[in-house]
Amino acid sequence: MDFSVAPAPFLPAAGAEPGTAWPRWIRMFDNFLVAVGGGSFSAARKETILLTCLGAEGQRIFESLPAAVKQEGEDQYAFTRRRLEAQFAPRQNVCVERYRFRSRVQQTEETVQQWVSILRQLASSCEYGDRTDEFIRDQVIERTNSSKLRQRLLMEGSDLTLERTLTISDTLESAEPVTEEELRDASASDECLDVIRGYLAGRWPRQRDVDPRATGFYQRLMIDVIGPMQGPQHERYGIVLCDMFSRWPEVALCRDATAASIISFLEAVFSREGTPAHPLLGTQKSCSQPLSNPKVYRPGG
């Protein structure tokens, strides 16, 4: 058996402190056991491997434990492992663990996926049981650093799941708003912005002209999708919303041009500018109707 992949001994010598907390060490041991084909081993053989990996001091402590009785249906390996758990597993203060969980907010530059991964690790000590996902979902709503995400999640109502929460957050995080200053600044070194500038110059050349059918902001709208374009790290799409009254577009760079990304972009614009009452699209369809087949402009096509 190859012990080179075994975890370091939990307690190798007298007076030594465990180098790894018991919960993590036993998970590492479980992975090692799977790696060496332990699923087919007898209970006695798995017990021997566990005690060997425990280290000399760990074995001494185990041998000094008071006598115990096996539970009904418990094999030798499960019996030994339960006794070790009782000896080495830290005594958790659930109140403290839950306080740590509730105190963990989303950090700057931390994605929701990364944050939720940490929250799930913290929740493992909170004894939330089957409601773990529910508590993580609530934590995301309450402690996210994005007010836009919070508002979007609250709109989902009581049927919101953690899976749906992550889907919505991914969509919102994939959109990168482009400011008017960035579009006007031709010195900005971004190939995607150059493509969008060229497209806008050809598509809407007279920025000061207004549509006579629009008597106010966000009454007549046009939306186009530009892409795919090669961004700094991955392909990107430009979503362009033009208010035919002001003639200056709202633009965002996204990883995709799905309906979810377009809807998220529109929600972000309307949450800032106000939701239009009865606007018209460029096709003269009411915005209350589903938006279908937005124009797609492919660079070089």
N, C-alpha and C positions, 0 to 999 in steps of 0.2 A: 504494500500500500504506500502511495506517495504522500508522505506527511509534509512535503514542502509547501503545500497549499493550506495546511492546517492553521488555525488562528494561533497567535502567541499564547503560551500558557496563561491561564487566568490568574493563578497565584503560584509563581515558580519557586519561591523560597520564603522561609520564615521571615516575618517582619516586613515583607514587601506589600505594597499597596497594589490593588488591581490596576493594570494599565488601561483597561477598558471597562466601562460599566457593564454589569451582568447582562442586562437586556440586550445590549449590542453584541456582547461577546457570544451569547447563546445563539443569536441570529447568525453570526459568523460561523459558529460551529455547525448549525443546521445546513448552511450553504456548503460547507466542507463535506459534510456527510453525504449530501446529494451528489457532489462532484466525484466522490469515490465509489458511487453505486450503493450507498448505504440502505436504499429502499429494500434491497433483497437480503440484508443482514438479519441475523437473529437478534432478539432482544438482548441476550447476554453479550453478543459481540459489540453491539452498539453501546452498551453500558461500559464495556472495557475501553472502547475508543474514547468515550466521553471522559472517563476518569483519567486516562492517559493525557489527554489534551488539557485537563484541568491543571496539571502541574503538581510538583511534589508537595507543596504546602497545601494546595487545594485538596489533594488526596488525604493528607493527614487530618485536615479539618473534617472531611466527610466521614472518615473512619471513627472520629470522636463524637459524632452526632448521637443523640440518644436513640434508642430503639424505636422503631415505628412499625405500623401495621399497613400492609398493602390494602388498597381499596378493591372492591369487587371488580373483577375483570382487568385489573391493572397488571401489566407485565413488568419484568424486572427493570427494563430501561425506563419506562414511564415512572416507576416507583422511585428510582434513584434520581431522576431528573426533578421530580416534585420535591424531594428532600433538599436538593441543591437550590432550587428556586426559593424555598422557604428560608434557607440560610443566607443566600447571597443577594437575592433581589432587593433593591432598596425599598424602604417603606415610604410610599408616596403620600404626601399630604394633598388630597384632592382639591382642597380650597386654594392652596398655593398654585397647583398646576393649572387650575381653571383661571386663576388671576393672571398667570403668565400668558395663557391662551388669549384671554380677552384684551390684554395689554399690547399684544403684537399687532401693530398697524402696518400698513403697506409703506415700504420705504421708497424714497425717491429712486427712480430708474429701475424699480423692481416690477416685473410683470405680474399680473394676477396669477398666472400659472405658477410662477416661482413662489409667490407668497402663499398660495394655497398648499403647495407642497410642504412648506414649513409649518403652516397651521395644522395640517394633518399629522405631522410628527408631534407637535405639541398636544394635539387632541388625544393622542394615543395614551396619555397618562391622566386623562380627565374623566374617564369612566362614563363617556357619553353614550356608549353602546350603539344601538341602531340609529340614534339621532345625530351621530357624528357629522354627517353631510349637512344636516339641517343647521347645526350650530356653526359650521364653517361658512355656509351660505350667508347666515345672519351677520357673521363677522365681516365678510366681504362688503355687504351692504353698508354696515355701520362705520367701518374703519378704512375704507378705500380712500386714496388721496385724490380720486377723480369724482367730482360732483356730477359730471355728465354720466358716468357709469352708474352712480347711485340713483340718479333720477330714472335712468333707463331700466334698472332692475326693479325699482319700486312700481313701475308701470306694469310689470308682469303679473302682479297680484300674488295670491297665496299659493298658486300652482307652480311657482318658480322653484326649480330644482338646482342643485349644485352644477350638474352637467350643463344645464341651460345657462347658468351664470357664467361658466367658463366660455361657452360659445359666444355669448354677447360680449364679454370682455375681450376675447380675441379679435372680434370684428372691430370693436372700437379702437383697440390698440394698433390695429393694422393701418388705420387711416392717419396720415400725416398732413395736417392743414398747411396750406401754402398762403402766406400773407401777401397783401398787395405790394408791400415793399419788396419782397423777394421776387415777385413777378416783374416788377418795374426795373429792378437792379440787374442790368445785363451783365455785370461783372461777376455775378454769383456763379461759381464753377460747379454746375450740376447739369449733366446732359439731359436729364428728364425735364428740368425747367426750361432748357433751351428748346426742346421739342414743343412744350406747351406754349412758350412764347411765340414760336413760329406758327403754331396752329391758331392761336388767338388772333395773330396779326392777319391771317388769311380768312379766318372765319368771321370775325367781328372787327373789321378794319376801322370803323368809325365809332369809337367809344362814346362820343358825345351825342350821337343820334339816339333818339328814343322811339319806341314803338307807339304810334298814335293811339292804339287801342288800350294802352296802359296809362291810367291816370294816377297811379301811385306805385310805391315800391311793392314788389313781389305779387303783382297781379298777372303778369305774363312771364312765364319762365321757359327756358330751354335747358336741356341737360344732355351732355355728350360724354362719351367715354373715350379716352385716348390710350392706346397701348396694344400689346404690351411694350414697355420700354425697359431697357437695361439699366437698373439702378446701381448704386455703389455695392450692394450686397446681394440683391436678388431682383427679379423682374418686378416692375411696378406699373400701375395703371394710374392715369390721371382722370379724376371725375370732375367735370366742369359744370357748374350751374350758373346760367346767365339770367340776370334780372333784366328784362327788356326795357324797363323804365330807366334804370341807371346805366345799363350797358356795361357795368363792370362785373366780371364773373367771380364766383366763389370757387376755389380749387382745392382739392386734396389729392395727395399721392397715397395709393393703397397697394397692398400686396395682390389683390384680386379685384375683379369687377363684378362680383356676385350681387344679387339683389340685396343681401344683408348689408354689404358694404355701402351700397348706394343709399339704402334706407338710413343707415347709421349716419352717413354724411349729411343727408337732408335734415335729420333730427338735430344734428349739431348746429347747422345753420339756422334752422327755425327756432331753436331754443335761445339763440343769441339775438336774432333779428325779429322774432315774433312769428307765430304761425299764420300763414296767409289764410284769409277767409274763403275766397272762391277764386283762386288764381287759374289762369289758363296756361297749358303747356304750349310749346311751339306748334303743336298739331291742333290747337284749339280744343283739346280735350280737357275736361275738368280734372284738377289734381286729386279730386276725391275718387277718381277711377284708378284702377291699377296701372302703374307705369310699365309699359311693355316695349321691348325692342328699342332701347335708347340707341342713338347713333354711335357707332364705334369707328373711331379713326385710328388706323394702323400706320405708324410712321414708316415711310418708305413704300407704302402700299398704294 
